[in-house]
Amino acid sequence: MADSTGPEKFSLQEVLDTFRVCLSEDEHVSLEHYVAGWRGLVKFMNSLGNVFTFISKDAVSKIQILVNFLNGENGSHYVTIQSMVKYELENGLVDVSKRGTHPESGCRTLLRLHRALRWLELFLERLRISKEDGKTSVMCADAYNESLSQHHPWVIRKAAGMAFCVLPGRPTFFEVMNVGSTEKVVEMLGEAVPMISKVYKITEDLYVQNNLLELP
Ligand SMILES: CCCCCCCC/C=C\CCCCCCCC(=O)N[C@@H](COP(=O)(O)O)[C@H](O)/C=C/CCCCCCCCCCCCC
């Protein structure tokens, strides 16, 4: 496993804070902070070793697409997920039924991370209620099968399944979170899961309203 104590070390508290500031009072989701939350999670993934590189690479490339929109000339339309959806739909910037002139729209790219966020929510909840001898590989696979796997072809499902088998155990997971005692980790997961759920639900509702859940 890579070093998880260096300058790039993961902190669950940091990720939790990022997802917290992601949401405004009127329930708009800040794209900048959403992306920052994912960056924090990728740090965690990178500390688990090379076997997870194919997963983190995909997440990083999707993060980068969104960052490019944020920093681009139309960045002001990408401040929140809501404004991004409105802007891209109103300007015909989304391939809705098949991939064409806008294969990497913000809406489509964010949808991939959004589906992964559901996996994360299910996984963290399993981790939160797990017993000392709980197997992270099983928790991770169960969460994946219940969510993200439905959107992946056979070959990705197989590769993900193999990666789950080499996940470190629960004690190492908890240690890498850099929170402190097991009790503290569980307590923080108790805060993180509802926060992530809320961001997920708001995004899901927005995508349902705009018929965007099946973007190619
Ligand atoms: C609090 C700490 C504990 C949890 C930390 C979790 C850290 C998670 C960090 C990153 C998660 C990876 C997110 C992956 C995004 C996948 C998006 C996706 O579905 N992409 C596929 C479709 O994209 P397009 O082809 O349509 O552009 C793409 O085909 C996927 C390729 C890579 C494989 C994705 C496997 C996903 C497995 C998710 C479980 C990760 C397990 C990590 C365990 C810590």
The ligand as a Tripos MOL2 file, in Angstrom:
@<TRIPOS>MOLECULE
LIG
   44    43     1     0     0
SMALL
NO_CHARGES

@<TRIPOS>ATOM
      1 C1        -14.3340    7.3850    3.0290 C.3       1 LIG1
      2 C2        -13.3640    6.5430    2.3980 C.3       1 LIG1
      3 C3        -13.7980    5.2320    1.9440 C.3       1 LIG1
      4 C4        -14.2080    5.1490    0.5840 C.3       1 LIG1
      5 C5        -13.2660    5.7130   -0.3830 C.3       1 LIG1
      6 C6        -13.6670    5.4260   -1.7280 C.3       1 LIG1
      7 C7        -12.7980    6.0730   -2.6800 C.3       1 LIG1
      8 C8        -13.4430    6.0820   -3.9880 C.3       1 LIG1
      9 C9        -12.7150    6.8790   -4.9680 C.2       1 LIG1
     10 C10       -13.0370    6.8040   -6.2090 C.2       1 LIG1
     11 C11       -14.1770    5.9450   -6.6170 C.3       1 LIG1
     12 C12       -14.1360    5.6090   -7.9930 C.3       1 LIG1
     13 C13       -15.2160    6.2160   -8.7660 C.3       1 LIG1
     14 C14       -15.2720    5.5520  -10.0720 C.3       1 LIG1
     15 C15       -16.0820    6.3470  -11.0130 C.3       1 LIG1
     16 C16       -16.5910    5.4270  -12.0370 C.3       1 LIG1
     17 C17       -17.3750    6.1540  -13.0620 C.3       1 LIG1
     18 C18       -17.8160    5.1400  -14.0860 C.2       1 LIG1
     19 O1        -18.7730    4.4420  -13.8470 O.2       1 LIG1
     20 N1        -17.1060    5.0360  -15.2040 N.am      1 LIG1
     21 C19       -17.3730    4.0340  -16.1980 C.3       1 LIG1
     22 C20       -18.2560    4.5830  -17.2750 C.3       1 LIG1
     23 O2        -17.6580    5.7050  -17.8550 O.3       1 LIG1
     24 P1        -17.8190    5.9760  -19.4150 P.3       1 LIG1
     25 O3        -17.1070    4.8720  -20.1070 O.co2     1 LIG1
     26 O4        -19.2880    5.9290  -19.6830 O.co2     1 LIG1
     27 O5        -17.1860    7.3090  -19.6360 O.co2     1 LIG1
     28 C21       -16.0510    3.5140  -16.7400 C.3       1 LIG1
     29 O6        -16.2660    2.5960  -17.7380 O.3       1 LIG1
     30 C22       -15.3410    2.9100  -15.5630 C.2       1 LIG1
     31 C23       -14.1290    2.5620  -15.5330 C.2       1 LIG1
     32 C24       -13.4050    2.1790  -14.2660 C.3       1 LIG1
     33 C25       -14.0070    1.1460  -13.3930 C.3       1 LIG1
     34 C26       -14.9540    1.6410  -12.3650 C.3       1 LIG1
     35 C27       -15.2060    0.6150  -11.3100 C.3       1 LIG1
     36 C28       -15.9170    1.2700  -10.1960 C.3       1 LIG1
     37 C29       -15.8090    0.5660   -8.9250 C.3       1 LIG1
     38 C30       -16.2080    1.4960   -7.8240 C.3       1 LIG1
     39 C31       -15.7550    1.0340   -6.5560 C.3       1 LIG1
     40 C32       -14.4100    1.5370   -6.1480 C.3       1 LIG1
     41 C33       -13.8380    0.7380   -5.0350 C.3       1 LIG1
     42 C34       -12.8040    1.4490   -4.2960 C.3       1 LIG1
     43 C35       -12.6890    0.9780   -2.9230 C.3       1 LIG1
     44 C36       -12.0940    1.9150   -2.0090 C.3       1 LIG1
@<TRIPOS>BOND
     1     1     2 1
     2     2     3 1
     3     3     4 1
     4     4     5 1
     5     5     6 1
     6     6     7 1
     7     7     8 1
     8     8     9 1
     9     9    10 2
    10    10    11 1
    11    11    12 1
    12    12    13 1
    13    13    14 1
    14    14    15 1
    15    15    16 1
    16    16    17 1
    17    17    18 1
    18    18    19 2
    19    18    20 1
    20    20    21 1
    21    21    22 1
    22    21    28 1
    23    22    23 1
    24    23    24 1
    25    24    25 2
    26    24    26 1
    27    24    27 1
    28    28    29 1
    29    28    30 1
    30    30    31 2
    31    31    32 1
    32    32    33 1
    33    33    34 1
    34    34    35 1
    35    35    36 1
    36    36    37 1
    37    37    38 1
    38    38    39 1
    39    39    40 1
    40    40    41 1
    41    41    42 1
    42    42    43 1
    43    43    44 1
@<TRIPOS>SUBSTRUCTURE
     1 LIG1         1 GROUP 0 **** ****
